Amino acid sequence: MEKLLNEQIIDQIKQTFAQMKEPVQMLFFGSRENCDYCAEARQLLEELAAVDEKLGLSIYDLQDNADVAAQFNVDKAPGIVIAAKDGDQIIDFGIQYSGIPSGHEFGVLINDILLVSGRDSGLSEPVREFLKHLEKPLHLQVFVTPT
Amino acid sequence: MIRAEGVEATEFPDLANQFNVRGVPQTVINAGGGSVVGAVPEQNLIAEIKRAMNQ
């Protein structure tokens, strides 16, 4: 299959990933049914993971690996979890993307990877304090389009 | 406790319709308990989260 990322883009990503601090693991969830963008999304992540050894990728299927999907709260395909990696341990920060991260959203994925790599949300102190004391789960869904 | 999910609206149109997504970005809080249109400052988002969660 033809590459989705050309050499020029790979070079740019390499430079950006030079800022990565700690390892990051992407968990990809595909599905054989009703998933127009699964193959392309998977290929995109595979090409991306090949750029830097600090960035890993595991491939799952929403149905075949229903237990892993439930563990990471993934209910859509393609679904991508951007998690921290510490040795063999995957630490879920609750950051995920549903759909193919193309166009503008590709840049958002790169930023998410850097954010998780830095292990810092960048939020202000009062906001951190508020979120620390949440009594109920909070689910934010940010609807976006690729352009 | 906190889950932040980017959703590609054109790939999941039923979900976008369910939450009346009219523009992007639009942040839906706890399955429609609250909603913020646009990329708003941190404080504005938190204010809507507080309202939506009654906290």
N, CA and C atoms of all chains as a GROMACS GRO file, in nm:
protein
  606
    1MET      N    1   0.084  -0.120   0.000
    1MET     CA    2   0.000   0.000   0.000
    1MET      C    3   0.088   0.126   0.000
    2GLU      N    4   0.039   0.227  -0.066
    2GLU     CA    5   0.115   0.352  -0.072
    2GLU      C    6   0.121   0.417   0.068
    3LYS      N    7   0.234   0.480   0.096
    3LYS     CA    8   0.253   0.544   0.227
    3LYS      C    9   0.159   0.664   0.241
    4LEU      N   10   0.108   0.682   0.364
    4LEU     CA   11   0.024   0.798   0.391
    4LEU      C   12   0.109   0.920   0.429
    5LEU      N   13   0.223   0.893   0.492
    5LEU     CA   14   0.311   1.002   0.534
    5LEU      C   15   0.433   1.007   0.443
    6ASN      N   16   0.455   1.119   0.376
    6ASN     CA   17   0.572   1.129   0.289
    6ASN      C   18   0.697   1.165   0.370
    7GLU      N   19   0.812   1.159   0.305
    7GLU     CA   20   0.940   1.178   0.374
    7GLU      C   21   0.951   1.312   0.445
    8GLN      N   22   0.896   1.414   0.378
    8GLN     CA   23   0.903   1.549   0.435
    8GLN      C   24   0.826   1.556   0.568
    9ILE      N   25   0.708   1.494   0.569
    9ILE     CA   26   0.627   1.493   0.692
    9ILE      C   27   0.695   1.410   0.800
   10ILE      N   28   0.752   1.296   0.761
   10ILE     CA   29   0.824   1.211   0.856
   10ILE      C   30   0.938   1.290   0.922
   11ASP      N   31   1.010   1.369   0.842
   11ASP     CA   32   1.119   1.450   0.896
   11ASP      C   33   1.068   1.550   0.999
   12GLN      N   34   0.955   1.614   0.966
   12GLN     CA   35   0.896   1.712   1.058
   12GLN      C   36   0.855   1.643   1.189
   13ILE      N   37   0.793   1.525   1.177
   13ILE     CA   38   0.748   1.452   1.296
   13ILE      C   39   0.869   1.413   1.381
   14LYS      N   40   0.977   1.369   1.314
   14LYS     CA   41   1.100   1.332   1.384
   14LYS      C   42   1.150   1.447   1.470
   15GLN      N   43   1.153   1.566   1.410
   15GLN     CA   44   1.199   1.685   1.482
   15GLN      C   45   1.108   1.714   1.602
   16THR      N   46   0.977   1.704   1.579
   16THR     CA   47   0.881   1.730   1.686
   16THR      C   48   0.895   1.627   1.798
   17PHE      N   49   0.913   1.501   1.760
   17PHE     CA   50   0.923   1.393   1.859
   17PHE      C   51   1.054   1.398   1.938
   18ALA      N   52   1.148   1.479   1.892
   18ALA     CA   53   1.272   1.496   1.969
   18ALA      C   54   1.240   1.553   2.107
   19GLN      N   55   1.122   1.619   2.120
   19GLN     CA   56   1.080   1.676   2.249
   19GLN      C   57   1.016   1.572   2.341
   20MET      N   58   0.994   1.451   2.291
   20MET     CA   59   0.929   1.350   2.374
   20MET      C   60   1.014   1.317   2.495
   21LYS      N   61   0.949   1.312   2.613
   21LYS     CA   62   1.023   1.285   2.736
   21LYS      C   63   1.013   1.136   2.772
   22GLU      N   64   0.891   1.092   2.804
   22GLU     CA   65   0.869   0.954   2.847
   22GLU      C   66   0.796   0.877   2.737
   23PRO      N   67   0.804   0.742   2.740
   23PRO     CA   68   0.739   0.662   2.636
   23PRO      C   69   0.585   0.674   2.636
   24VAL      N   70   0.531   0.662   2.516
   24VAL     CA   71   0.387   0.670   2.495
   24VAL      C   72   0.343   0.547   2.417
   25GLN      N   73   0.226   0.493   2.454
   25GLN     CA   74   0.172   0.380   2.382
   25GLN      C   75   0.036   0.416   2.321
   26MET      N   76   0.024   0.394   2.190
   26MET     CA   77  -0.106   0.412   2.126
   26MET      C   78  -0.175   0.277   2.120
   27LEU      N   79  -0.301   0.273   2.157
   27LEU     CA   80  -0.380   0.150   2.147
   27LEU      C   81  -0.485   0.173   2.039
   28PHE      N   82  -0.473   0.096   1.932
   28PHE     CA   83  -0.566   0.110   1.821
   28PHE      C   84  -0.674   0.002   1.830
   29PHE      N   85  -0.799   0.044   1.817
   29PHE     CA   86  -0.911  -0.051   1.815
   29PHE      C   87  -0.982  -0.041   1.681
   30GLY      N   88  -0.977  -0.150   1.607
   30GLY     CA   89  -1.046  -0.156   1.479
   30GLY      C   90  -1.168  -0.244   1.488
   31SER      N   91  -1.234  -0.260   1.376
   31SER     CA   92  -1.349  -0.349   1.370
   31SER      C   93  -1.367  -0.396   1.227
   32ARG      N   94  -1.407  -0.523   1.212
   32ARG     CA   95  -1.426  -0.574   1.076
   32ARG      C   96  -1.558  -0.527   1.017
   33GLU      N   97  -1.648  -0.483   1.106
   33GLU     CA   98  -1.781  -0.443   1.058
   33GLU      C   99  -1.799  -0.292   1.060
   34ASN      N  100  -1.859  -0.242   0.953
   34ASN     CA  101  -1.897  -0.101   0.945
   34ASN      C  102  -1.785  -0.005   0.984
   35CYS      N  103  -1.667  -0.028   0.932
   35CYS     CA  104  -1.559   0.065   0.966
   35CYS      C  105  -1.486   0.108   0.840
   36ASP      N  106  -1.533   0.216   0.780
   36ASP     CA  107  -1.477   0.264   0.653
   36ASP      C  108  -1.332   0.310   0.668
   37TYR      N  109  -1.297   0.361   0.785
   37TYR     CA  110  -1.166   0.424   0.800
   37TYR      C  111  -1.067   0.343   0.884
   38CYS      N  112  -1.104   0.222   0.923
   38CYS     CA  113  -1.016   0.144   1.012
   38CYS      C  114  -0.881   0.111   0.948
   39ALA      N  115  -0.883   0.063   0.825
   39ALA     CA  116  -0.758   0.022   0.761
   39ALA      C  117  -0.664   0.140   0.745
   40GLU      N  118  -0.720   0.254   0.703
   40GLU     CA  119  -0.638   0.374   0.681
   40GLU      C  120  -0.586   0.428   0.815
   41ALA      N  121  -0.670   0.429   0.916
   41ALA     CA  122  -0.629   0.480   1.047
   41ALA      C  123  -0.517   0.393   1.104
   42ARG      N  124  -0.533   0.262   1.089
   42ARG     CA  125  -0.431   0.169   1.140
   42ARG      C  126  -0.298   0.192   1.069
   43GLN      N  127  -0.303   0.206   0.936
   43GLN     CA  128  -0.181   0.230   0.859
   43GLN      C  129  -0.113   0.360   0.902
   44LEU      N  130  -0.193   0.463   0.924
   44LEU     CA  131  -0.140   0.592   0.967
   44LEU      C  132  -0.064   0.579   1.099
   45LEU      N  133  -0.124   0.506   1.193
   45LEU     CA  134  -0.060   0.488   1.324
   45LEU      C  135   0.065   0.402   1.314
   46GLU      N  136   0.062   0.302   1.225
   46GLU     CA  137   0.179   0.216   1.206
   46GLU      C  138   0.297   0.297   1.151
   47GLU      N  139   0.267   0.384   1.055
   47GLU     CA  140   0.374   0.468   0.999
   47GLU      C  141   0.425   0.566   1.104
   48LEU      N  142   0.334   0.617   1.186
   48LEU     CA  143   0.371   0.713   1.290
   48LEU      C  144   0.458   0.646   1.398
   49ALA      N  145   0.418   0.525   1.440
   49ALA     CA  146   0.490   0.455   1.547
   49ALA      C  147   0.631   0.417   1.503
   50ALA      N  148   0.651   0.405   1.370
   50ALA     CA  149   0.783   0.367   1.318
   50ALA      C  150   0.883   0.483   1.325
   51VAL      N  151   0.833   0.604   1.351
   51VAL     CA  152   0.919   0.722   1.348
   51VAL      C  153   1.011   0.730   1.470
   52ASP      N  154   0.957   0.694   1.588
   52ASP     CA  155   1.035   0.711   1.711
   52ASP      C  156   1.015   0.592   1.804
   53GLU      N  157   1.123   0.545   1.862
   53GLU     CA  158   1.112   0.425   1.946
   53GLU      C  159   1.042   0.453   2.080
   54LYS      N  160   1.027   0.580   2.115
   54LYS     CA  161   0.953   0.613   2.238
   54LYS      C  162   0.803   0.597   2.219
   55LEU      N  163   0.762   0.584   2.093
   55LEU     CA  164   0.620   0.572   2.062
   55LEU      C  165   0.587   0.429   2.019
   56GLY      N  166   0.501   0.362   2.095
   56GLY     CA  167   0.462   0.225   2.064
   56GLY      C  168   0.318   0.217   2.016
   57LEU      N  169   0.284   0.102   1.959
   57LEU     CA  170   0.148   0.082   1.908
   57LEU      C  171   0.104  -0.060   1.934
   58SER      N  172  -0.014  -0.078   1.990
   58SER     CA  173  -0.075  -0.211   2.000
   58SER      C  174  -0.206  -0.210   1.922
   59ILE      N  175  -0.232  -0.321   1.855
   59ILE     CA  176  -0.350  -0.331   1.769
   59ILE      C  177  -0.453  -0.424   1.833
   60TYR      N  178  -0.575  -0.374   1.844
   60TYR     CA  179  -0.683  -0.455   1.900
   60TYR      C  180  -0.805  -0.448   1.809
   61ASP      N  181  -0.896  -0.542   1.835
   61ASP     CA  182  -1.023  -0.543   1.765
   61ASP      C  183  -1.134  -0.522   1.868
   62LEU      N  184  -1.224  -0.433   1.834
   62LEU     CA  185  -1.331  -0.394   1.928
   62LEU      C  186  -1.411  -0.515   1.976
   63GLN      N  187  -1.436  -0.610   1.886
   63GLN     CA  188  -1.514  -0.728   1.924
   63GLN      C  189  -1.426  -0.839   1.982
   64ASP      N  190  -1.317  -0.872   1.912
   64ASP     CA  191  -1.230  -0.982   1.957
   64ASP      C  192  -1.161  -0.951   2.090
   65ASN      N  193  -1.132  -0.823   2.112
   65ASN     CA  194  -1.065  -0.782   2.236
   65ASN      C  195  -1.158  -0.695   2.320
   66ALA      N  196  -1.281  -0.742   2.335
   66ALA     CA  197  -1.383  -0.663   2.406
   66ALA      C  198  -1.340  -0.629   2.549
   67ASP      N  199  -1.262  -0.719   2.611
   67ASP     CA  200  -1.216  -0.694   2.748
   67ASP      C  201  -1.121  -0.575   2.754
   68VAL      N  202  -1.029  -0.568   2.658
   68VAL     CA  203  -0.934  -0.455   2.655
   68VAL      C  204  -1.009  -0.326   2.623
   69ALA      N  205  -1.103  -0.335   2.528
   69ALA     CA  206  -1.182  -0.218   2.490
   69ALA      C  207  -1.258  -0.164   2.611
   70ALA      N  208  -1.315  -0.255   2.690
   70ALA     CA  209  -1.391  -0.214   2.809
   70ALA      C  210  -1.298  -0.151   2.912
   71GLN      N  211  -1.179  -0.211   2.927
   71GLN     CA  212  -1.081  -0.160   3.024
   71GLN      C  213  -1.042  -0.015   2.994
   72PHE      N  214  -1.032   0.016   2.863
   72PHE     CA  215  -0.992   0.151   2.822
   72PHE      C  216  -1.110   0.236   2.776
   73ASN      N  217  -1.232   0.188   2.803
   73ASN     CA  218  -1.354   0.262   2.769
   73ASN      C  219  -1.364   0.299   2.622
   74VAL      N  220  -1.326   0.208   2.536
   74VAL     CA  221  -1.336   0.236   2.392
   74VAL      C  222  -1.462   0.168   2.338
   75ASP      N  223  -1.548   0.245   2.271
   75ASP     CA  224  -1.672   0.189   2.218
   75ASP      C  225  -1.693   0.221   2.071
   76LYS      N  226  -1.592   0.280   2.006
   76LYS     CA  227  -1.605   0.313   1.864
   76LYS      C  228  -1.481   0.265   1.788
   77ALA      N  229  -1.501   0.241   1.658
   77ALA     CA  230  -1.388   0.206   1.572
   77ALA      C  231  -1.389   0.295   1.448
   78PRO      N  232  -1.273   0.350   1.406
   78PRO     CA  233  -1.147   0.334   1.476
   78PRO      C  234  -1.144   0.412   1.607
   79GLY      N  235  -1.088   0.350   1.709
   79GLY     CA  236  -1.070   0.415   1.837
   79GLY      C  237  -0.922   0.412   1.873
   80ILE      N  238  -0.871   0.524   1.922
   80ILE     CA  239  -0.728   0.533   1.953
   80ILE      C  240  -0.712   0.586   2.096
   81VAL      N  241  -0.642   0.509   2.179
   81VAL     CA  242  -0.612   0.555   2.314
   81VAL      C  243  -0.466   0.600   2.315
   82ILE      N  244  -0.440   0.716   2.370
   82ILE     CA  245  -0.302   0.765   2.379
   82ILE      C  246  -0.263   0.756   2.526
   83ALA      N  247  -0.188   0.652   2.558
   83ALA     CA  248  -0.159   0.619   2.697
   83ALA      C  249  -0.009   0.636   2.728
   84ALA      N  250   0.020   0.643   2.857
   84ALA     CA  251   0.159   0.648   2.900
   84ALA      C  252   0.212   0.507   2.912
   85LYS      N  253   0.342   0.491   2.891
   85LYS     CA  254   0.403   0.360   2.904
   85LYS      C  255   0.518   0.370   3.003
   86ASP      N  256   0.513   0.281   3.104
   86ASP     CA  257   0.619   0.279   3.205
   86ASP      C  258   0.665   0.135   3.218
   87GLY      N  259   0.776   0.101   3.155
   87GLY     CA  260   0.820  -0.038   3.150
   87GLY      C  261   0.720  -0.119   3.072
   88ASP      N  262   0.663  -0.223   3.138
   88ASP     CA  263   0.562  -0.305   3.071
   88ASP      C  264   0.422  -0.253   3.098
   89GLN      N  265   0.414  -0.151   3.181
   89GLN     CA  266   0.284  -0.104   3.225
   89GLN      C  267   0.228   0.006   3.136
   90ILE      N  268   0.100  -0.007   3.101
   90ILE     CA  269   0.030   0.096   3.024
   90ILE      C  270  -0.057   0.175   3.121
   91ILE      N  271  -0.037   0.305   3.125
   91ILE     CA  272  -0.114   0.388   3.218
   91ILE      C  273  -0.211   0.475   3.138
   92ASP      N  274  -0.341   0.452   3.163
   92ASP     CA  275  -0.444   0.522   3.089
   92ASP      C  276  -0.469   0.660   3.150
   93PHE      N  277  -0.452   0.766   3.069
   93PHE     CA  278  -0.482   0.901   3.115
   93PHE      C  279  -0.623   0.945   3.073
   94GLY      N  280  -0.697   0.853   3.011
   94GLY     CA  281  -0.833   0.887   2.966
   94GLY      C  282  -0.835   0.973   2.841
   95ILE      N  283  -0.728   0.967   2.763
   95ILE     CA  284  -0.720   1.048   2.642
   95ILE      C  285  -0.739   0.958   2.521
   96GLN      N  286  -0.842   0.986   2.443
   96GLN     CA  287  -0.867   0.901   2.327
   96GLN      C  288  -0.928   0.979   2.212
   97TYR      N  289  -0.920   0.918   2.095
   97TYR     CA  290  -0.972   0.980   1.974
   97TYR      C  291  -1.053   0.876   1.898
   98SER      N  292  -1.172   0.915   1.856
   98SER     CA  293  -1.258   0.825   1.779
   98SER      C  294  -1.268   0.875   1.636
   99GLY      N  295  -1.221   0.792   1.543
   99GLY     CA  296  -1.219   0.833   1.403
   99GLY      C  297  -1.077   0.835   1.352
  100ILE      N  298  -1.060   0.868   1.224
  100ILE     CA  299  -0.925   0.876   1.170
  100ILE      C  300  -0.870   1.017   1.194
  101PRO      N  301  -0.753   1.027   1.260
  101PRO     CA  302  -0.696   1.159   1.286
  101PRO      C  303  -0.621   1.212   1.164
  102SER      N  304  -0.696   1.261   1.067
  102SER     CA  305  -0.633   1.314   0.945
  102SER      C  306  -0.653   1.465   0.938
  103GLY      N  307  -0.589   1.527   0.843
  103GLY     CA  308  -0.598   1.672   0.827
  103GLY      C  309  -0.552   1.744   0.952
  104HIS      N  310  -0.630   1.841   0.995
  104HIS     CA  311  -0.598   1.920   1.114
  104HIS      C  312  -0.584   1.830   1.238
  105GLU      N  313  -0.664   1.723   1.240
  105GLU     CA  314  -0.664   1.636   1.358
  105GLU      C  315  -0.536   1.555   1.372
  106PHE      N  316  -0.460   1.543   1.265
  106PHE     CA  317  -0.332   1.474   1.275
  106PHE      C  318  -0.237   1.553   1.367
  107GLY      N  319  -0.240   1.683   1.352
  107GLY     CA  320  -0.160   1.771   1.439
  107GLY      C  321  -0.202   1.760   1.584
  108VAL      N  322  -0.333   1.743   1.604
  108VAL     CA  323  -0.386   1.727   1.740
  108VAL      C  324  -0.335   1.597   1.801
  109LEU      N  325  -0.331   1.490   1.720
  109LEU     CA  326  -0.278   1.362   1.768
  109LEU      C  327  -0.132   1.375   1.810
  110ILE      N  328  -0.054   1.444   1.726
  110ILE     CA  329   0.088   1.466   1.757
  110ILE      C  330   0.101   1.541   1.891
  111ASN      N  331   0.017   1.646   1.908
  111ASN     CA  332   0.021   1.722   2.033
  111ASN      C  333  -0.019   1.636   2.153
  112ASP      N  334  -0.120   1.550   2.134
  112ASP     CA  335  -0.162   1.460   2.241
  112ASP      C  336  -0.047   1.368   2.283
  113ILE      N  337   0.026   1.319   2.183
  113ILE     CA  338   0.140   1.230   2.211
  113ILE      C  339   0.245   1.304   2.294
  114LEU      N  340   0.275   1.429   2.256
  114LEU     CA  341   0.373   1.509   2.330
  114LEU      C  342   0.325   1.536   2.473
  115LEU      N  343   0.195   1.565   2.484
  115LEU     CA  344   0.136   1.595   2.615
  115LEU      C  345   0.148   1.475   2.709
  116VAL      N  346   0.112   1.357   2.658
  116VAL     CA  347   0.119   1.235   2.738
  116VAL      C  348   0.265   1.202   2.770
  117SER      N  349   0.352   1.227   2.673
  117SER     CA  350   0.494   1.203   2.692
  117SER      C  351   0.552   1.290   2.804
  118GLY      N  352   0.503   1.413   2.815
  118GLY     CA  353   0.548   1.505   2.919
  118GLY      C  354   0.486   1.476   3.055
  119ARG      N  355   0.381   1.392   3.057
  119ARG     CA  356   0.311   1.354   3.181
  119ARG      C  357   0.256   1.475   3.254
  120ASP      N  358   0.216   1.578   3.176
  120ASP     CA  359   0.165   1.700   3.238
  120ASP      C  360   0.050   1.755   3.154
  121SER      N  361  -0.064   1.781   3.219
  121SER     CA  362  -0.182   1.829   3.147
  121SER      C  363  -0.167   1.974   3.102
  122GLY      N  364  -0.083   2.049   3.169
  122GLY     CA  365  -0.067   2.190   3.136
  122GLY      C  366  -0.180   2.276   3.191
  123LEU      N  367  -0.269   2.218   3.270
  123LEU     CA  368  -0.383   2.293   3.325
  123LEU      C  369  -0.338   2.381   3.441
  124SER      N  370  -0.418   2.485   3.468
  124SER     CA  371  -0.385   2.576   3.577
  124SER      C  372  -0.410   2.508   3.712
  125GLU      N  373  -0.349   2.562   3.815
  125GLU     CA  374  -0.356   2.503   3.950
  125GLU      C  375  -0.500   2.494   4.002
  126PRO      N  376  -0.581   2.602   3.991
  126PRO     CA  377  -0.720   2.593   4.040
  126PRO      C  378  -0.801   2.485   3.969
  127VAL      N  379  -0.778   2.470   3.839
  127VAL     CA  380  -0.851   2.369   3.762
  127VAL      C  381  -0.809   2.228   3.806
  128ARG      N  382  -0.679   2.209   3.826
  128ARG     CA  383  -0.630   2.080   3.876
  128ARG      C  384  -0.694   2.046   4.010
  129GLU      N  385  -0.702   2.147   4.094
  129GLU     CA  386  -0.758   2.129   4.229
  129GLU      C  387  -0.905   2.087   4.219
  130PHE      N  388  -0.979   2.156   4.132
  130PHE     CA  389  -1.122   2.123   4.111
  130PHE      C  390  -1.138   1.980   4.060
  131LEU      N  391  -1.058   1.945   3.959
  131LEU     CA  392  -1.071   1.813   3.896
  131LEU      C  393  -1.032   1.701   3.992
  132LYS      N  394  -0.937   1.732   4.080
  132LYS     CA  395  -0.890   1.633   4.178
  132LYS      C  396  -1.003   1.590   4.270
  133HIS      N  397  -1.098   1.681   4.292
  133HIS     CA  398  -1.204   1.654   4.389
  133HIS      C  399  -1.337   1.620   4.324
  134LEU      N  400  -1.335   1.579   4.197
  134LEU     CA  401  -1.458   1.537   4.130
  134LEU      C  402  -1.518   1.419   4.203
  135GLU      N  403  -1.650   1.424   4.220
  135GLU     CA  404  -1.716   1.313   4.291
  135GLU      C  405  -1.776   1.212   4.193
  136LYS      N  406  -1.798   1.261   4.071
  136LYS     CA  407  -1.857   1.173   3.969
  136LYS      C  408  -1.766   1.171   3.847
  137PRO      N  409  -1.775   1.064   3.766
  137PRO     CA  410  -1.694   1.059   3.644
  137PRO      C  411  -1.730   1.171   3.548
  138LEU      N  412  -1.630   1.218   3.478
  138LEU     CA  413  -1.651   1.326   3.380
  138LEU      C  414  -1.608   1.277   3.242
  139HIS      N  415  -1.701   1.284   3.147
  139HIS     CA  416  -1.671   1.242   3.011
  139HIS      C  417  -1.687   1.362   2.919
  140LEU      N  418  -1.577   1.403   2.859
  140LEU     CA  419  -1.581   1.514   2.764
  140LEU      C  420  -1.567   1.456   2.624
  141GLN      N  421  -1.658   1.493   2.536
  141GLN     CA  422  -1.648   1.452   2.396
  141GLN      C  423  -1.636   1.577   2.311
  142VAL      N  424  -1.521   1.594   2.252
  142VAL     CA  425  -1.497   1.711   2.169
  142VAL      C  426  -1.520   1.672   2.023
  143PHE      N  427  -1.628   1.721   1.966
  143PHE     CA  428  -1.659   1.690   1.827
  143PHE      C  429  -1.579   1.780   1.735
  144VAL      N  430  -1.513   1.717   1.639
  144VAL     CA  431  -1.426   1.791   1.546
  144VAL      C  432  -1.448   1.738   1.404
  145THR      N  433  -1.397   1.813   1.309
  145THR     CA  434  -1.393   1.764   1.171
  145THR      C  435  -1.249   1.777   1.122
  146PRO      N  436  -1.209   1.698   1.022
  146PRO     CA  437  -1.067   1.695   0.983
  146PRO      C  438  -1.016   1.826   0.923
  147THR      N  439  -1.104   1.914   0.875
  147THR     CA  440  -1.054   2.036   0.809
  147THR      C  441  -1.063   2.158   0.899
  148MET      N  442  -1.136   0.855   3.609
  148MET     CA  443  -1.243   0.948   3.652
  148MET      C  444  -1.275   1.048   3.540
  149ILE      N  445  -1.171   1.090   3.468
  149ILE     CA  446  -1.194   1.186   3.359
  149ILE      C  447  -1.156   1.123   3.226
  150ARG      N  448  -1.247   1.134   3.133
  150ARG     CA  449  -1.222   1.079   3.001
  150ARG      C  450  -1.239   1.192   2.900
  151ALA      N  451  -1.139   1.216   2.818
  151ALA     CA  452  -1.145   1.318   2.714
  151ALA      C  453  -1.134   1.251   2.579
  152GLU      N  454  -1.239   1.262   2.502
  152GLU     CA  455  -1.246   1.191   2.375
  152GLU      C  456  -1.269   1.288   2.260
  153GLY      N  457  -1.179   1.286   2.164
  153GLY     CA  458  -1.201   1.360   2.041
  153GLY      C  459  -1.286   1.273   1.950
  154VAL      N  460  -1.392   1.328   1.895
  154VAL     CA  461  -1.480   1.250   1.808
  154VAL      C  462  -1.488   1.315   1.670
  155GLU      N  463  -1.453   1.237   1.570
  155GLU     CA  464  -1.460   1.288   1.434
  155GLU      C  465  -1.608   1.287   1.394
  156ALA      N  466  -1.666   1.407   1.384
  156ALA     CA  467  -1.812   1.421   1.371
  156ALA      C  468  -1.867   1.359   1.243
  157THR      N  469  -1.792   1.368   1.133
  157THR     CA  470  -1.846   1.316   1.006
  157THR      C  471  -1.844   1.163   1.004
  158GLU      N  472  -1.758   1.101   1.086
  158GLU     CA  473  -1.755   0.955   1.091
  158GLU      C  474  -1.860   0.899   1.186
  159PHE      N  475  -1.905   0.981   1.280
  159PHE     CA  476  -2.006   0.938   1.376
  159PHE      C  477  -2.122   1.037   1.376
  160PRO      N  478  -2.192   1.046   1.261
  160PRO     CA  479  -2.297   1.147   1.246
  160PRO      C  480  -2.416   1.125   1.341
  161ASP      N  481  -2.447   1.000   1.372
  161ASP     CA  482  -2.560   0.973   1.461
  161ASP      C  483  -2.536   1.033   1.599
  162LEU      N  484  -2.412   1.018   1.646
  162LEU     CA  485  -2.374   1.071   1.776
  162LEU      C  486  -2.377   1.225   1.774
  163ALA      N  487  -2.324   1.280   1.664
  163ALA     CA  488  -2.323   1.426   1.649
  163ALA      C  489  -2.466   1.480   1.647
  164ASN      N  490  -2.555   1.408   1.580
  164ASN     CA  491  -2.696   1.450   1.574
  164ASN      C  492  -2.762   1.439   1.711
  165GLN      N  493  -2.731   1.329   1.778
  165GLN     CA  494  -2.789   1.305   1.910
  165GLN      C  495  -2.761   1.420   2.006
  166PHE      N  496  -2.640   1.478   1.993
  166PHE     CA  497  -2.600   1.586   2.084
  166PHE      C  498  -2.615   1.724   2.019
  167ASN      N  499  -2.688   1.727   1.904
  167ASN     CA  500  -2.712   1.854   1.835
  167ASN      C  501  -2.585   1.932   1.805
  168VAL      N  502  -2.485   1.862   1.756
  168VAL     CA  503  -2.361   1.929   1.722
  168VAL      C  504  -2.384   2.010   1.594
  169ARG      N  505  -2.368   2.141   1.606
  169ARG     CA  506  -2.394   2.231   1.494
  169ARG      C  507  -2.266   2.293   1.439
  170GLY      N  508  -2.166   2.300   1.522
  170GLY     CA  509  -2.038   2.357   1.478
  170GLY      C  510  -1.926   2.282   1.546
  171VAL      N  511  -1.807   2.296   1.494
  171VAL     CA  512  -1.692   2.233   1.559
  171VAL      C  513  -1.586   2.338   1.591
  172PRO      N  514  -1.509   2.322   1.696
  172PRO     CA  515  -1.526   2.214   1.793
  172PRO      C  516  -1.646   2.238   1.884
  173GLN      N  517  -1.712   2.132   1.924
  173GLN     CA  518  -1.817   2.140   2.025
  173GLN      C  519  -1.790   2.033   2.129
  174THR      N  520  -1.784   2.076   2.255
  174THR     CA  521  -1.755   1.984   2.364
  174THR      C  522  -1.883   1.943   2.435
  175VAL      N  523  -1.911   1.814   2.434
  175VAL     CA  524  -2.030   1.762   2.500
  175VAL      C  525  -1.987   1.700   2.632
  176ILE      N  526  -2.054   1.743   2.739
  176ILE     CA  527  -2.018   1.698   2.874
  176ILE      C  528  -2.116   1.592   2.921
  177ASN      N  529  -2.063   1.480   2.966
  177ASN     CA  530  -2.143   1.368   3.019
  177ASN      C  531  -2.269   1.341   2.936
  178ALA      N  532  -2.246   1.307   2.811
  178ALA     CA  533  -2.353   1.265   2.719
  178ALA      C  534  -2.469   1.364   2.710
  179GLY      N  535  -2.435   1.491   2.704
  179GLY     CA  536  -2.537   1.592   2.679
  179GLY      C  537  -2.580   1.669   2.803
  180GLY      N  538  -2.521   1.639   2.918
  180GLY     CA  539  -2.550   1.713   3.041
  180GLY      C  540  -2.511   1.859   3.028
  181GLY      N  541  -2.415   1.884   2.943
  181GLY     CA  542  -2.370   2.020   2.916
  181GLY      C  543  -2.304   2.024   2.781
  182SER      N  544  -2.283   2.145   2.729
  182SER     CA  545  -2.224   2.157   2.597
  182SER      C  546  -2.160   2.294   2.579
  183VAL      N  547  -2.045   2.298   2.513
  183VAL     CA  548  -1.976   2.424   2.487
  183VAL      C  549  -1.938   2.427   2.340
  184VAL      N  550  -1.977   2.534   2.272
  184VAL     CA  551  -1.941   2.547   2.131
  184VAL      C  552  -1.817   2.634   2.119
  185GLY      N  553  -1.723   2.589   2.040
  185GLY     CA  554  -1.601   2.666   2.014
  185GLY      C  555  -1.487   2.626   2.106
  186ALA      N  556  -1.368   2.674   2.072
  186ALA     CA  557  -1.251   2.649   2.155
  186ALA      C  558  -1.247   2.759   2.260
  187VAL      N  559  -1.307   2.734   2.376
  187VAL     CA  560  -1.320   2.837   2.480
  187VAL      C  561  -1.205   2.828   2.580
  188PRO      N  562  -1.178   2.938   2.652
  188PRO     CA  563  -1.075   2.933   2.756
  188PRO      C  564  -1.110   2.830   2.863
  189GLU      N  565  -1.004   2.782   2.928
  189GLU     CA  566  -1.014   2.681   3.035
  189GLU      C  567  -1.126   2.713   3.136
  190GLN      N  568  -1.132   2.839   3.183
  190GLN     CA  569  -1.229   2.876   3.287
  190GLN      C  570  -1.372   2.859   3.238
  191ASN      N  571  -1.398   2.893   3.110
  191ASN     CA  572  -1.533   2.881   3.056
  191ASN      C  573  -1.576   2.735   3.050
  192LEU      N  574  -1.484   2.649   3.010
  192LEU     CA  575  -1.515   2.506   3.003
  192LEU      C  576  -1.544   2.452   3.143
  193ILE      N  577  -1.460   2.491   3.238
  193ILE     CA  578  -1.479   2.445   3.376
  193ILE      C  579  -1.613   2.494   3.432
  194ALA      N  580  -1.650   2.619   3.399
  194ALA     CA  581  -1.778   2.673   3.447
  194ALA      C  582  -1.893   2.588   3.395
  195GLU      N  583  -1.886   2.548   3.269
  195GLU     CA  584  -1.993   2.464   3.210
  195GLU      C  585  -1.991   2.324   3.271
  196ILE      N  586  -1.870   2.272   3.298
  196ILE     CA  587  -1.859   2.140   3.362
  196ILE      C  588  -1.924   2.145   3.501
  197LYS      N  589  -1.895   2.252   3.575
  197LYS     CA  590  -1.952   2.267   3.709
  197LYS      C  591  -2.104   2.273   3.702
  198ARG      N  592  -2.156   2.349   3.605
  198ARG     CA  593  -2.301   2.361   3.589
  198ARG      C  594  -2.360   2.224   3.556
  199ALA      N  595  -2.297   2.155   3.459
  199ALA     CA  596  -2.349   2.026   3.413
  199ALA      C  597  -2.345   1.921   3.524
  200MET      N  598  -2.245   1.931   3.611
  200MET     CA  599  -2.229   1.829   3.716
  200MET      C  600  -2.289   1.872   3.848
  201ASN      N  601  -2.346   1.994   3.850
  201ASN     CA  602  -2.409   2.045   3.972
  201ASN      C  603  -2.311   2.052   4.088
  202GLN      N  604  -2.191   2.098   4.060
  202GLN     CA  605  -2.089   2.090   4.164
  202GLN      C  606  -2.034   2.227   4.196
   0.00000   0.00000   0.00000
